[in-house]
Amino acid sequence: MTHFLNDLRSAKAVRRTLSAAAALLLATGAAPALAASHDAFPGNWLQLTVVRGDARSSDSRGTLLMCDPPQGHARAAEACDVLTKADGDVGALTGDGSRVCPLLYAPVTVRAQGRWNGRPVDYQHTFGNDCEREALTGAVFALDDEQVPEV
């Protein structure tokens, strides 16, 4: 019985040591990686993704929009201007309220992830169709076939 208790105590000690070592490795290894990802692109930038269709059949496009200076897709300068006016808050974009869109359901899901004025940005929304997306977000998610290649 004493041998069993000693083995049990040893196993617990090994688990505690391994847990502490793993926590230490994660703390020291993850912090530089996280910092590096934030410093990889200086200034204001967003990784933009547009997915047309549903989960069964979709057309996905994406690009990196950088705004210092504007680059990333064909309408980068316009997109950066719109985002600057909204202080990088994609959800606050007002778009063109006078635009009339057809009542056609062709879902378009957009996502923006990145940093704006030092703050993280993570926005996702599904619009009923591409017209609604363009009316509400303007040039921000205008990733057409003639876009500039990703940087």
C-alpha positions as CSV (number, residue, x, y, z in Angstrom):
1,M,0.0,0.0,0.0
2,T,2.9,2.4,0.8
3,H,4.4,1.8,-2.6
4,F,1.0,2.6,-4.3
5,L,0.8,5.9,-2.3
6,N,4.3,6.9,-3.2
7,D,3.6,6.2,-6.9
8,L,0.4,8.2,-6.7
9,R,2.3,11.2,-5.1
10,S,5.0,10.9,-7.7
11,A,2.4,10.9,-10.5
12,K,0.7,14.0,-9.1
13,A,4.1,15.8,-8.7
14,V,5.0,15.0,-12.4
15,R,1.6,16.3,-13.6
16,R,2.1,19.5,-11.6
17,T,5.6,20.0,-13.0
18,L,4.4,19.3,-16.5
19,S,1.5,21.7,-16.1
20,A,3.8,24.4,-14.8
21,A,6.3,23.9,-17.6
22,A,3.6,24.0,-20.2
23,A,2.1,27.2,-18.8
24,L,5.6,28.7,-18.8
25,L,6.2,27.7,-22.4
26,L,2.9,29.1,-23.5
27,A,3.4,32.3,-21.6
28,T,6.9,32.9,-23.0
29,G,6.2,31.5,-26.5
30,A,2.8,33.0,-27.2
31,A,3.5,36.6,-26.2
32,P,6.1,37.2,-28.8
33,A,4.0,35.5,-31.5
34,L,1.0,37.6,-30.6
35,A,3.0,40.8,-30.5
36,A,4.6,40.0,-33.8
37,S,1.2,39.5,-35.5
38,H,0.1,43.0,-34.3
39,D,3.3,44.6,-35.5
40,A,3.4,42.8,-38.8
41,F,1.5,45.6,-40.5
42,P,2.0,49.1,-39.1
43,G,-0.9,51.6,-39.2
44,N,-4.5,50.8,-40.0
45,W,-5.2,47.5,-41.8
46,L,-8.0,45.0,-42.3
47,Q,-8.0,41.5,-43.7
48,L,-11.3,41.6,-45.8
49,T,-13.2,38.5,-46.9
50,V,-16.4,38.3,-49.0
51,V,-18.2,35.0,-49.4
52,R,-21.1,34.8,-51.9
53,G,-23.6,32.0,-51.6
54,D,-24.4,29.6,-48.8
55,A,-22.3,26.9,-47.1
56,R,-23.0,24.3,-49.9
57,S,-21.8,26.4,-52.8
58,S,-19.8,29.6,-52.2
59,D,-17.4,31.9,-54.0
60,S,-14.9,33.3,-51.5
61,R,-12.5,36.3,-52.1
62,G,-10.2,38.1,-49.8
63,T,-7.5,40.7,-49.6
64,L,-5.5,42.8,-47.1
65,L,-6.5,46.4,-47.1
66,M,-3.8,48.7,-45.8
67,C,-4.5,52.4,-45.3
68,D,-1.1,53.9,-44.7
69,P,-0.9,54.4,-47.7
70,P,-4.1,52.9,-49.2
71,Q,-3.5,49.6,-51.0
72,G,-5.0,46.2,-51.3
73,H,-7.8,46.3,-53.8
74,A,-9.1,48.5,-56.7
75,R,-11.0,50.9,-54.4
76,A,-8.5,51.0,-51.5
77,A,-8.3,54.8,-51.3
78,E,-12.1,55.1,-51.2
79,A,-12.4,52.2,-48.7
80,C,-9.8,53.8,-46.4
81,D,-11.6,57.2,-46.6
82,V,-14.9,55.6,-45.6
83,L,-13.3,53.7,-42.7
84,T,-11.4,56.8,-41.5
85,K,-14.7,58.7,-41.2
86,A,-16.2,55.8,-39.2
87,D,-13.0,55.5,-37.0
88,G,-12.5,52.0,-38.3
89,D,-15.9,50.8,-37.0
90,V,-17.2,48.7,-39.9
91,G,-20.6,48.3,-38.2
92,A,-21.0,52.0,-38.1
93,L,-20.8,52.5,-41.8
94,T,-23.9,54.3,-43.1
95,G,-23.5,53.8,-46.8
96,D,-25.9,55.1,-49.4
97,G,-29.4,55.3,-47.9
98,S,-31.0,56.3,-51.1
99,R,-30.0,53.2,-53.0
100,V,-32.8,50.8,-53.9
101,C,-31.9,47.1,-54.0
102,P,-33.9,44.2,-55.5
103,L,-35.7,41.7,-53.2
104,L,-33.5,38.9,-54.4
105,Y,-32.0,36.6,-51.8
106,A,-28.4,35.8,-52.8
107,P,-26.5,35.9,-49.5
108,V,-23.2,37.6,-49.1
109,T,-21.2,37.3,-45.9
110,V,-18.4,39.8,-45.2
111,R,-15.7,39.7,-42.6
112,A,-13.1,42.3,-41.5
113,Q,-10.3,41.5,-39.1
114,G,-7.3,43.6,-38.2
115,R,-6.4,46.8,-36.4
116,W,-7.5,50.3,-36.6
117,N,-5.9,53.1,-34.5
118,G,-4.3,50.4,-32.3
119,R,-7.7,48.7,-31.6
120,P,-8.6,45.2,-32.8
121,V,-11.4,45.0,-35.4
122,D,-13.5,41.8,-35.9
123,Y,-16.7,42.4,-37.9
124,Q,-18.9,39.8,-39.7
125,H,-22.3,40.3,-41.3
126,T,-24.4,38.5,-43.8
127,F,-26.3,40.7,-46.3
128,G,-29.3,39.5,-48.4
129,N,-27.5,40.3,-51.6
130,D,-24.5,42.1,-53.1
131,C,-26.5,45.3,-53.7
132,E,-27.3,45.5,-49.9
133,R,-23.7,44.9,-49.1
134,E,-22.5,47.7,-51.5
135,A,-25.3,50.1,-50.3
136,L,-24.3,49.7,-46.6
137,T,-20.5,49.3,-46.8
138,G,-19.6,51.1,-50.0
139,A,-16.1,50.4,-51.3
140,V,-14.9,48.5,-48.2
141,F,-15.9,45.0,-49.4
142,A,-15.7,45.8,-53.1
143,L,-13.4,42.9,-54.0
144,D,-14.0,42.4,-57.6
145,D,-12.1,40.4,-60.2
146,E,-9.8,43.3,-61.0
147,Q,-8.5,43.7,-57.5
148,V,-4.8,44.3,-56.8
149,P,-3.1,41.1,-55.6
150,E,-2.7,40.7,-51.8
151,V,0.4,42.3,-50.3
